[in-house]
Amino acid sequence: MDKTPTQAENEEVLQKHVYICDRCGSEMYEKNCKITCPNCGNRFDCSDLNIYFD
């Protein structure tokens, strides 16, 4: 049985922002208002996101 995604699930996927590290180019991960690069350790706080990613 094929399950089609609901509109709410589609909107959730669209709202997810992918952060790319400006030092090494790896994908960064968000946890507790911190965005961290698992490759080089570069880290941003939520207050920094407007400056660097908007």
N, C-alpha and C positions, 0 to 999 in steps of 0.2 A: 504494500500500500504506500503510494507516494504521499508524502506530507508536504503541502505547500506552506511557505512561511506566511504568517499573518502580517497585516500592515504594521502592527506594533513592533514585531521582530525586524521587519525591513527598516523601519525608522531608527531602531536601536543600532543596527549595523551602519547606517548612513551617518549617525551622530558620532561614532567612534572616530577619534582623531589619531592619526599615526604620526608620531614624532620621530624625526630623523636627527641623529646626533650631528652637530656642526663640527665636531672634532674628527670623528672617524667614519661617519656615514652609516652607522648601524642603527637599527630600529630601537627606539627607547621605550621603556615600559613605565606605566603610571601606577603608583601605589601610595595611598595616603597623602595626596597632594604633593607628591614628589615624582618627578620624571627622571629616570635613571637609565644610563646606557650600560648594559651588561658587559660590553666589550672594553671600554676605557674608563668607566666609572664617572663620566661627566654627569652632573646632576643639576636639575633646575627645580625651584620651588614654584608653587602655583602662582605666586605674585610675579615671577619672572616670565611666565608663559605669554602674557600680553606683549611684552617687549620683544621676545625672540621668535614667536610663532604666528603672530597675527599680521 
